[in-house]
Amino acid sequence: MKTIKKSISLITLLGLVIGCNFLDVVPNDTPNLDSAFANRATTEKFLRTCYSYLPDPLNGSYYPTWFTSRDEFDVNMGYYNLTRETAAAKIAQGEQNTNSPYLDYWSGRNGGKALYQGIRYCNMFLENVDKPYDLKEEEKVRWIAEVKFLKAYYHFFLMELYGPVALVDENLPTSASPEETMVYREPIDDCVAFIVKLLDEAIADLPPTLPDQTSEQGRINRLIAMGVKAKVLAWAASPIFNGNADYKSWTDNRGRQLIPQETDPAKWSKAAEAAKEAIDACHANGFKLYEFNRQTSPSTYRMNDTLVTMMTIRKAVTEDVDRNPGVIWASQEIWGDRAGNASGFERNLMRQFLPQLYISDMTAYIGRFFASWHMCELFYSNHGVPIDEDREFDYSGRFNTHKAVPEDKHESYIATGETTANINFNREPRFYADLGFDRGYYELASTTKNGGESFSPMLRLREGELFNGSLGYVMKKLVAFESSGTQGVDGRSISIHDYRYPLLRLADLYLLYSECLNESLSQPNEEVYEYVDRVRKAAGLEGVLDSWGAYSMNPDKPKTKSGMRAIIQRERLIELAFEGQRFFDLRRWKIAADYWNLPPTKYNNSRNDLNLTYKPVVYDDGRKIKATYRDYLFPIREADLQVNKNLVQTYGW
């Protein structure tokens, strides 16, 4: 690989305007590198700046995974016109462009962070970290490893969005000639090799876990780096970058092919090996899938077995990190300077439960964000297979109504005596843990009226009830159970339980390993099933062979490589729903068109006829992915291409 030993200079030619962010972390009266690295304290401040470029996964309008497609999240109809002006929504409306791209992480415009600027600061740190006189050697080694990870991660994030990227290994002096700064987008295999090399160097010197969990929350450790390495290699092996004929004409002015045209099965084996190494290292350091323990929960949270399973699913995401052995990397505060809490995002998801009498007192807290209607069909039946494959599920009548009776044994999910859609009955536990629906329960630690009177946290989503503007399904998964919805003394009281949003869970690595291993074999083996089944067991389901064999109309599906591929992909979409993975996975697998082309849909919500209430209707134009697959990767701003003639535009743009 021809690694570029060049970078954006202090006067960049990649369209970046480097401002005075540097002054935010060094004494304002000495804005120079010697002062920035004069001692340990100022060097640590510079380290914070390197961390500060981590993309914020909790900003739904400016992070690419939430609202760029509307197939996972959608918006309350009452807020639709307001929300559609955000950068992410502009992409969903088909307004992405090359003149001024939305969520421009290349140049740092229109909601995107300037990741090349972050890489520049990482290089500055690595070039100057030897200067502080009082920095201990062991601490310096660790800090260097952290910054190498950040440098690798910023390149990886760019690669996920843009494909082939410019590789920035060191900074050029201000005296560099214009020709020296004219960098290229490198072939994807070179990008992967560059990122993996940096990660391997970081892994060697990072601690496996944080020495001080209290003061160092959010800093990078070895397990995080190993997990990210597995993801990088999985991207390299996936259809988008491994023999993608859609990009056969994508070359630069050197004539270099940027995406390989020959599929290399060995890339899957390499990714599987990295994923297994990361899993083994996690196990060795005490990580395991989260399991809710009713014995250690407060006495007020006494729950039956059904609710315990739901809490295991829901709190695998929302449990406090120090009590959650299933979270490897979470969005965290860095020395108190970077907000990583989920409370602001939760508030947009939080539901209003008070009867119509109290709605005027609670309008400030009505959630803006909903689960996309299409998510209701994603989850399995209670037999652990897709509802359109289950021999016993009434798929054709799924939008008809049914009144819940004791014989249904749904008393933990749906209010007995209430009527809702058939599709809400006989579903897997993750359906009930992740989604709220009309006449279904929404479990919270405390939901009361004025004076402390308790009432049933049942959702009322029909026209004229609490949620005018409802699309049909609301979010439970990302709202911590410990939160509460009360009218309170002042009439406007909602308590949001804060938690750190997970960026990498052990369940993610289990499913990634199963995927990569399955792709590296001619047919699935026991180990492929084992790691999928571990995730399913935590969700209260039988293994894939047992479930498909007993209930599916296609009982042999898990026994073939292609069948198991479809199962693993669906498992990832279900298990990691609303965790920021779907956007990346759909593109990585090159199947985004199957989901992005689904029209925005909601329930009819007829005021006069309950039988029509749950009939789905299309309410808006959907995003249409282009035949050239250009929408799989983001464009670069045309102005950047004019400055640097060696850069080529993303294919199709």
Secondary structure, DSSP 4 states (H G I P E B T S, - for coil): ---------SS-SSS----SGGGGTS-TT--SHHHHTSSHHHHHHHHHHHHTTS--TT-TTTSTTTSSSSSSEEE-GGGHHHHTTSHHHHHHTT---SSS-TTBTTTTBTT---HHHHHHHHHHHHHHTT--TT--HHHHHHHHHHHHHHHHHHHHHHHHHHSS-----SPPPTT--GGGG---PPPHHHHHHHHHHHHHHHHHHS-SS-S-TTT-TT---HHHHHHHHHHHHHHHHSTTTSS-GGGTT-B-TT--BSS-SS--THHHHHHHHHHHHHHHHHHHTT-------TTTS-GGG---HHHHHHHHHHHHHHS-GGG-TTEEEE---STTSS--BSHHHHHHH----S-GGGHHHHGGG---EEE-TTHHHHS-BTTSS-TTTBTTS--TTTTSEEE--GGG--TTTB-TT-EEEGGGSSB-HHHHHHEEETTBB---SEEE-GGG-B---B---STTSS-TT--SEEE-TTS-TT-EEE-TTTS-EEEPPP-BPEEEEHHHHHHHHHHHHHHHSSS--HHHHHHHHHHHHHTT---HHHHHHHHBSSTTGGGSHHHHHHHHHHHHHHHTTTTT-HHHHHHHTT-THHHHTSPPEEE---SS-HHHHT-EEE-SPPP---TT-GGGSPPPPHHHHHH-TT--PPTT-
